[in-house]
């Protein structure tokens, strides 16, 4: 085993995280390599010295921010693993160069799919998309969304949006194109009234992870307090089971400039007040918060911890 590989695994060895076979190889290398052994001894001393220091409790904001970055990194990593082969032409070419049978199979499948598609078109089995179906593909040409309205007593939504000319489309809240436009309005619309309307409708579909992500984004970054209030209201049902929602609400409680948003946030966190990051936020507010109501509510939440089910 090379020294470079051993040095890369020494930290894992210190924490007992190496697999048995790798640990055996690293330990065998250390028996005959003085340089790696010296590095190993230095690392163990550093670990012992660091362990002797008092443990500092991280701030609620650091916990929330770290969790969000971790989730974002995991989401990105999963997507890269799932699609790398599809979008890596070089990998396809390398694979086909060593497998003539694979190349032949791909050509045959492509030819068969083309024939089948033409046959379906001529028989009328494949319909050309209408205006609503093309909304998602034309998002880049949308200049603004000028209005959103829901038909009273129904599930129908009408959305007016501008391209070169003002256009509109309508459909059910279950329609993916309607949902896509609402998500677009929530993040890209300059008119705060339209953002509030889109938030109001999106809160009815919070089970969709994309919608929940849009509400978290609005709660953290939207400058309009009305939009943030709508977002926090829509996220209320998920603060108990979704860590990202909980962290966003903690961040709003600690740093939002609007007292109404902070009041809603502190009430939302009551069912999860046993969470360590929530308790840390309450302790910070109970001792340092200038707003009397938020300070007293935080003190009340801490005092009621003994009654948690």
C-alpha positions, 0 to 999 in steps of 0.5 A: 500500500502506498504512503499517499493512500495510508495518509488519506485514511489515517483520520478514519483510523483514529475514529475507528471508521475503517473497514477491517480489511483496510485497517489491516493493510494500513496497520501493516504499512505503519509497521514498516514505514517510519514517516507514516508512523510519525504522522499517525502518532502526531495525529493521535496526539492532536486527537487526544489534545482536542478531546480534552478541550471543553465541547462548545455548543454550536449556535442555532444559526450554525446548526440550521445553516449546516443542515441546509448546506448538507441537504443541498450537497446530498441532493446535488450528489444524488442527482450527479450519480443518477444522470452522469452516465446519460449525459456523459457522451465520452463514457458512451463512446468508450463503452461502445468502442469496446462493445460492438454488440452494444453499439449495434443494439443501440442503433437497432433500438433507435431505428425501431423507436423511430418507426414506431413513433412515425406509425403512432403519428400517422394513426393519430395516437400521438397528439401535438401539445396544446398551448398549456402543454408548451408552458414549461418549455417556454418559461425562458420567454416569460417576461412576467406574470401579471395576475393569478385568480381562482374560480370561486368554488372550484379547483380552476386557476387562471394565470395571465403572463406576458411574453411579447404580448400578454397571454393566459392559461388556465387549468386545475391546481393538479395541472403540472403546467399550472404548478410550474407557472405558480413556482415561477411566479413565487421566485421570479415575479416582481409584483409582490401581490402576485407572489402572495397569490402564488404562495396562497395557492402553492400552500395547498400543494405542500406535499410536493417537494418542489413546492416546499422548496419554493416556500422555504426559499420565500421564507428565507429570502423574499423581502415582502413580509406578506409573502413570508407570512404565507410561506410560513403558514404553508410550511406549518404542517411539515415543521415536525417531520422535515428538518429543512423546514424546521431549520428555515423556521428557526432562522426566521425566528432568530433573524426575520425583520417582521414581528408577525413572521417571528410570532408565527415561527415561535408558535410553529416550533412549540411541538418540536421544542424538545429539538436541541437546535430549537432549545438553543434558539429559545435560550438565545432569545430568552436571554438576549432578545430585545422584543419583550413578547418574543423573549417572554414566549421563549422563556415560556417554551423553555419552562414548559419543556418538562411537560413535553409528551 
